[in-house]
């Protein structure tokens, strides 16, 4: 959907009372037409736009308000739209970043390692900024060394 004229853009609700965002609705219809009844959605959105009771800070706040007040049953199409917007991320940058990090980590030489180790290495690569912040603390290395010294590294070998 065109973010400049989104039906859920709270800053434009007062404008939408006079001029309904038909271009955004058409875009929504093209992508998600099978999931909505657009005649009902349009009338429910008109109610949302005209009442200041529904003008919230963001779409998540509106979704929580609809669920907590029981209005989700009265406005099912708007509830479905808010659920869709809250569920689908605005960008896929986080996911793409995770896969990029995983691709760098899982090389041909590391295919033999366990899934836990791969998960731990990918978490370290993805959260590199957080790790750098933690490493800058004075006690970080002492705590890591203490954790390793607590573990037993002895292997009992039995000969028959």
C-alpha positions as CSV (number, residue, x, y, z in Angstrom):
1,X,0.0,0.0,0.0
2,X,1.1,3.5,-0.6
3,X,2.4,4.7,2.8
4,X,1.7,8.4,1.9
5,X,-2.0,7.8,1.7
6,X,-2.5,4.7,3.9
7,X,-6.1,4.2,5.3
8,X,-4.4,3.7,8.7
9,X,-2.4,7.0,8.7
10,X,-3.7,8.7,11.8
11,X,-2.3,12.1,10.9
12,X,-4.7,12.2,7.9
13,X,-7.9,10.9,9.6
14,X,-9.5,14.4,9.6
15,X,-8.7,14.7,5.8
16,X,-10.2,11.3,5.2
17,X,-13.6,12.4,6.6
18,X,-14.0,14.7,3.5
19,X,-11.9,12.7,1.0
20,X,-11.8,9.0,1.4
21,X,-8.3,7.4,0.4
22,X,-9.7,5.4,-2.6
23,X,-6.2,4.9,-4.1
24,X,-5.0,3.1,-0.9
25,X,-8.2,1.1,-0.9
26,X,-7.6,0.0,-4.5
27,X,-4.1,-1.0,-3.7
28,X,-5.3,-3.0,-0.7
29,X,-8.0,-4.6,-2.9
30,X,-5.3,-5.6,-5.4
31,X,-3.1,-7.3,-2.8
32,X,-5.6,-8.6,-0.3
33,X,-8.9,-8.5,-2.1
34,X,-9.9,-12.0,-1.2
35,X,-9.7,-11.3,2.6
36,X,-11.9,-8.3,2.9
37,X,-15.5,-7.2,2.2
38,X,-14.6,-3.7,0.9
39,X,-18.0,-2.2,1.1
40,X,-18.2,-3.0,4.8
41,X,-14.5,-2.0,5.3
42,X,-15.2,1.4,3.7
43,X,-18.2,2.1,6.0
44,X,-16.3,0.9,9.1
45,X,-13.3,3.1,8.2
46,X,-15.7,6.1,7.7
47,X,-16.8,5.5,11.3
48,X,-13.2,5.3,12.5
49,X,-12.2,8.5,10.7
50,X,-15.2,10.5,12.0
51,X,-14.9,9.6,15.6
52,X,-12.0,11.0,17.7
53,X,-12.5,8.0,20.0
54,X,-10.5,5.9,17.5
55,X,-7.7,8.4,16.8
56,X,-4.8,6.7,18.6
57,X,-1.1,7.1,18.5
58,X,-0.4,4.2,16.2
59,X,-2.1,1.2,14.6
60,X,-1.1,-1.1,17.4
61,X,-2.9,1.2,19.9
62,X,-6.1,1.1,17.8
63,X,-5.9,-2.7,17.5
64,X,-5.5,-3.0,21.3
65,X,-8.4,-0.6,21.8
66,X,-10.7,-2.5,19.4
67,X,-9.8,-5.8,21.2
68,X,-10.1,-4.5,24.8
69,X,-13.4,-2.7,24.3
70,X,-15.1,-5.5,22.4
71,X,-15.5,-3.3,19.3
72,X,-13.6,-5.9,17.3
73,X,-17.0,-7.8,16.9
74,X,-18.8,-4.6,15.8
75,X,-16.0,-3.6,13.4
76,X,-14.7,-6.9,12.1
77,X,-13.2,-5.6,8.8
78,X,-11.3,-2.8,10.5
79,X,-10.1,-5.3,13.1
80,X,-8.9,-7.6,10.3
81,X,-7.1,-4.7,8.6
82,X,-5.4,-3.6,11.8
83,X,-4.4,-7.2,12.6
84,X,-2.9,-7.4,9.1
85,X,-0.9,-4.2,9.4
86,X,0.3,-5.1,12.9
87,X,1.3,-8.6,11.8
88,X,3.2,-7.8,8.5
89,X,6.4,-5.9,9.2
90,X,7.0,-2.6,7.4
91,X,10.3,-3.8,6.0
92,X,12.1,-7.1,5.7
93,X,15.5,-5.6,6.6
94,X,15.7,-7.5,9.9
95,X,15.0,-10.8,8.3
96,X,17.4,-10.1,5.4
97,X,20.1,-9.1,7.9
98,X,19.6,-12.4,9.8
99,X,19.9,-14.5,6.7
100,X,22.9,-12.5,5.5
101,X,24.7,-13.2,8.8
102,X,23.7,-16.8,8.7
103,X,25.1,-17.1,5.2
104,X,28.5,-15.7,6.3
105,X,28.6,-18.0,9.3
106,X,27.5,-21.3,7.7
107,X,30.4,-21.9,5.4
108,X,31.4,-25.2,3.8
109,X,33.9,-25.9,6.6
110,X,31.4,-25.4,9.3
111,X,28.7,-27.7,7.9
112,X,29.7,-30.4,10.4
113,X,29.0,-28.4,13.5
114,X,25.9,-28.9,15.7
115,X,22.7,-26.8,15.3
116,X,23.2,-25.3,18.7
117,X,26.6,-23.9,17.9
118,X,25.4,-22.6,14.6
119,X,22.5,-20.9,16.4
120,X,24.8,-19.4,19.0
121,X,27.2,-18.1,16.3
122,X,24.4,-16.6,14.3
123,X,23.0,-14.9,17.4
124,X,26.4,-13.4,18.1
125,X,26.7,-12.1,14.5
126,X,23.2,-10.7,14.4
127,X,23.5,-9.0,17.8
128,X,27.0,-7.7,17.2
129,X,26.3,-4.2,18.5
130,X,24.9,-5.5,21.8
131,X,27.9,-7.8,22.1
132,X,30.3,-4.9,21.6
133,X,28.5,-2.9,24.3
134,X,28.7,-5.9,26.7
135,X,32.4,-6.4,25.9
136,X,33.2,-2.8,26.8
137,X,32.1,-3.5,30.4
138,X,35.0,-4.2,32.7
139,X,33.7,-7.5,34.1
140,X,32.7,-9.2,30.9
141,X,35.9,-11.1,30.3
142,X,36.2,-12.1,34.0
143,X,32.6,-13.5,33.9
144,X,33.3,-15.5,30.8
145,X,36.5,-17.0,32.3
146,X,34.6,-17.8,35.5
147,X,31.9,-19.6,33.6
148,X,34.5,-21.7,31.7
149,X,36.4,-22.6,34.9
150,X,33.2,-23.9,36.5
151,X,32.7,-26.6,33.8
152,X,34.5,-29.9,34.0
153,X,36.6,-30.6,30.9
154,X,37.8,-34.0,31.9
155,X,37.0,-37.0,29.8
156,X,37.1,-40.4,31.5
157,X,38.6,-43.0,29.1
158,X,38.0,-46.6,30.0
159,X,40.4,-49.3,28.6
160,X,39.4,-52.9,28.6
